[in-house]
Amino acid sequence: MPLGSAASEQSSGESTSHFGSIRIRVDGVGLLRMAVFSINDINSKLIAPLEMQPKNRYSPTRLVNFVEQRATFELKTIGLNEKFRINRIVIFSKELYRSYPGS
């Protein structure tokens, strides 16, 4: 398994999960904009932006409240001279359904 990858108990994409929140430890300058997307960007949701600081001693939590089989998280800045360095990302999720009815 590659460094930094996560293991799951079920086959990838077989269950529906509730992505509750995301906790990011990030250092930087500017405003970090966040969004979450479903497979093929069919559904999406903006997450409350995070005001970054050069030195930060805690990891702020942002609510996501997104239900999909898979999710992609986007983190970006859009201003000039804005930059960030991610030290840690924790995504809180819970399995809702193991399969669709009839499958």
N, C-alpha and C positions, 0 to 999 in steps of 0.2 A: 504494500500500500504506500503511495507517495507521501512524503512528509507534508503535514498540514491537512491531510484529507480526513474525513470523518467516516466512521463505520456505522451502518444502520442494521437493525434487526431484520427488516424485511427487504424484499427486492425493491430496488429504486423505482419510484413512481407507481407502485402498486396500491399504496394507501393514500387517503386524503388527510392532510394535516392542518391544524390550526396554528399559524405563526402568530404568537401572542405579542412578543416584544423583542427588541434587539438592544444589546448593550455594547457600546463601542468605546474603547479606550483609544483616543486619538489626540495627537498633538498637532498644532498647526496655527495658521493665521487665516481668518476669514469665516465664511459661513458654509458649513457642510450640508449640502442638500441630499436628501435620501428618498428613494422610491423602491417599491417592490413590484415585481412583474410575474405573471403566470407563464405557463408554457406558450411560446410563440407570441408573447405580449398581448394576449387576448384580454386579460384583466390586469389592471394596475392600480396602485394606490400611492399617493404621496405621503411621506412620513414627515413629521415636524422637523424643521431644520435645526442644526446644532451649531451654536456659536463656539468656535474653537479658540483655544488658548495655547500659547507657546509651551507652558508647563501646566499639567493638570494632574491632580492627585486622586481623582475618582473617575469612574466610568459611568457616564449618564445613560439612562435607559429611555428608549423611545417606544411608545406603543405602536404595534403594527396591525393587529386584528385582521388577518388575511387568511382565507381558507382556500387551499388549492392542493393539487397533487405535488407539484414542485413549485419552487419560487426562486427568483433571481433578485438579489438586492443590488441596487445601484447607489453608489456614493460618489458625489462629484462636487466640484466648485466651478463657478462660472465667472468670477471676477478676475481681473488682472492681479498678478502677484499673490494670489491665494494658493496656498499649498497645504498638504496634510501628510501625516505619517500615521498609519494604523499600527497600533501595538497589539490589539486584541479585539476580536469580535465574538460575542456570544449570542446565539439566536435561540430564543425560548420557543419551543414548539411542542405540540401534543398531537398524537395520532387520534383522529376522529373515527374514521372508517377504514376497514382493511380492504374492502373491495366494493364495487358497485353492486346493487341488487341484481340477481340473476346471473352473476358471473362467478 
